Amino acid sequence: MATHRETHLIAVRAMASAVIVISALVLVGWDFDIAFLKGVLAGTATMKPNTALGLLIAGVALAMIAIRSGRWSKRFTVGVAAVVIAIGALTLAEFIADWNFGLDQWLFHDIPRSATAAHPGRMSAATAFTFLLTGAGLCAAAWPSSSRFRLATIASSGATMAAVGGLAIVGYVADIFYDLRWWNYTGMALHTAVCFVLMGMGLVEYARTEGRLSWTLDRLTTAGFAVGTACLLLAAGISYHYGRALQHSTENVGTTQVLISDVQGLMTNLAEVQAAEQGYVLTGRPLYGTRVEQAELSARTQLTEARRLAAADPTLLTHLDGLSAAFAGQAESYRGIEAAYARDGRAAAAALAASDTSVEPIEAMRARLWDMLRESYASLGQRRAELDAATTVTFLFLPLGVFLCLTMLSLGVFFLNEASGERAAAEGSLRESEERFHALADQSLQTIILIHDGDIAYVNPAWCELTGLTPEASTAMTMEDLRGLIHPDDRASAADRQARFARGEPLNEEFELRFRNREGGWSWVLASTKSFAIRGRPARVGMMIDITPRKQAEEKLRDLNMELEHRVHERTAQLESANRELEAFSYSVSHDLRAPLRAMDGFSTAVIEDFGTLLPADGLRMLQTIGKSAQQMGELIDDLLTFSRLSRQALQKQAVSTDKMVAGVLDELGAPWPGRKVDISIGSLPSCEADPKLLKQVWLNLLSNALKYTGKRDTAMVEIGCRRDASRNVYFVRDNGTGFDMRYASKLFGVFQRLHHPEDFDGTGVGLAIVQRIVHRHGGRVWAEAELDQGSTFSFTLNGETEL
């Protein structure tokens, strides 16, 4: 995808090439005398050879700096600019000072199209002025600077050139299609105007390659200046038209006055010839012949001048032809009289003068002259009237045009002032925004790089700290240089993102890659990129943060995890070995210990039954104690086996109807209890997701404890219910039994931990430990709240309860 600068340079080269082709064709037309190439339209101005040469070298210079902006191309452009400026300046000097440097005939001799063309090979003044602008624009384009003044010179020169050429083109269009000849007052050839438009637009495009030339005036201000410019051009055209009319009227009046003067001179010369004839007849002196010759010569000159001035009036030309013949006849008559006088004397000459009828009488000639005078004075009056009208219109329109232009310019100035104020405020806000941006970006620990229109536009100090590059070196880098900073293994993904960005696809990604650091090594970075647009041109911002320490920590953590996994395997093997030993121990307890206990219990019972009457009271009591202890030892073994199996038994979760399970447990515990007054209240018990066998053991242990520890109450009260706590159901069993001291609550769920004397309440101290193990395996928790001699409440939660 071509960058912003490359796009404008392509346009510059295309316009320069068009100028080169047109000017070269014009030179070919002059060389081979091809009228169409010299002047596009018949009867219109031709592009002069020196104009074509100047445009040709100017087009070549513009193309050179657009193709390769090197030292030699810039020097060549400056040289061409000097030549073009010299051509324009010398031609303007010829117009202003009426000099002739011979520029008009350097290459070819132009044939004048009319007798009024004083300098047929000279370019027009407008063309010469535009050459000055061309030279200034080319010189500024080649000047090694990036100042605003240089850009303004290039842009303003190009815009003015395009405007002058466009004005000439509009003049031709107005002349051809609307017969408004007064529009076409630049004197510039049509293809010359086209070349200047192309050159001007090319210079403007070249200025835009800097990326800082843009139109910032608002639409209202721009429209106001456009209307003002149009009014100025219209006023200039109309002023030119009426100025030419005033000049023409003045010339007509002057011509008429000169014609009248010539007619009056003819009358004087005619009278001189008549007086010379009479004087010669009376005196015979040869002096009168000299006077006649002088009068004849003067009359001939006056007749020639009068014919030129009256060329457009056929009537006056007829009168002048008659006067010329009459004057010639009168002069011939004088010569005849002079010859007769010399041959035959005064009498013969007088007789010849009196009898000569070959010419028109003097009175008829005077009458003809008087007719001419009257017609001339009438024409003079008409032309003076035209002059007065043209003068009136001109001097009325000029102030009005000036006032109109001043009004439009004043409005433009006010609009521009308002726009400038808004722009100044916007620039202030922009500067403040830029300061905030730089304050944030410069202090950011993340590296920030902005890519705009294919070029690196900004990097922050964190970027320089990571890469070791200066901001100047970073912004001078190309995209290829930037990819060179990426690890070879990561460049493929970077190239893919660049290709998608070039296709116009939106980017908003986060990724990890390796980037070259200031030491020349590779650093892991966490990068993100996001694409957007700045003034319609594609841009993207990339941010990176060095995660090399994190990557190193991850590597260490990976090694630790591998080591830990190895240890887990070892510990698992040890645990499996311990579980096998525990299973063996459980088997041993289950089989090897039960037999002696059963024997002790059986033999003590048999001795009591068979020999109880023979034994003393202490012996009988001891045997009963042995049996009871054996039974308790058996229960303890059963509880221990149950507790040990809980960690190995797999959970078989399913939906459990809690209220039915509690009812079944109560039936199993022997409800109703004869000889006891027990009040059991059951609230709403939502269903849950649990292992039914294990959950039954929980309810069995909690309810048996509640019945056991309320045994000394006249009325045992047991409440079974459920309450909602946050997002879980909390099941509880509350009783009015003996309770316990909360200071010892931490021992409550331990194995063999009892808070009451065995003489008061029997038990093994394993039941609550079993409850806790089952609840924990279900992902819940169990706890107790009690007060000594006031009862207790045991609560538990389960993970995965559900309503049925």
Secondary structure, 3 states (H helix, E strand, C coil): CCCHHHHHHHHHHHHHHHHHHHHHHHHHHHHHCCHHHHCCCCCCCCCCHHHHHHHHHHHHHHHHHHHCCCHHHHHHHHHHHHHHHHHHHHHHHHHHHCCCCCHHHCCCCCCCCCCCCCCCCCCCHHHHHHHHHHHHHHHHHHCCCCCHHHHHHHHHHHHHHHHHHHHHHHHHHHHHHHCCHHHCCCCCCHHHHHHHHHHHHHHHHHHHCCCCCCCCCCHHHHHHHHHHHHHHHHHHHHHHHHHHHHHHHHHHHHHHHHHHHHHHHHHHHHHHHHHHHHHHHHHCCCHHHHHHHHHHHHHHHHHHHHHHHCCCCHHHHHHHHHHHHHHHHHHHHHHHHHHHHHHHCHHHHHHHHHHCCCCCCHHHHHHHHHHHHHHHHHHHHHHHHHHHHHHHHHHHHHHHHHHHHHHHHHHHHHHHHHHHHHHHHHHHHHHHHHHHHHHHHHHCCCEEEEEECCEEEEECHHHHHHHCCCHHHHHCCCHHHHHCCECHHHHHHHHHHHHHHHCCCCCEEEEEEEEECCCCCEEEEEEEEEEEEECCEEEEEEEEEECHHHHHHHHHHHHHHHHHHHHHHHHHHHHHHHHHHHHHHHHHHHHHHHHHHHHHHHHHHHHHHHHCCCCCHHHHHHHHHHHHHHHHHHHHHHHHHHHHHHCCCCCCCEEECHHHHHHHHHHHCCCCCCCCEEEEEECCCCCEEECHHHHHHHHHHHHHHHHHHCCCCCEEEEEEEEEEECCEEEEEEEECCCCCCHHHHHHCCCCCCCCCCCCCCCCCCCHHHHHHHHHHHCCCCEEEEEECCCEEEEEEECCCCCCC
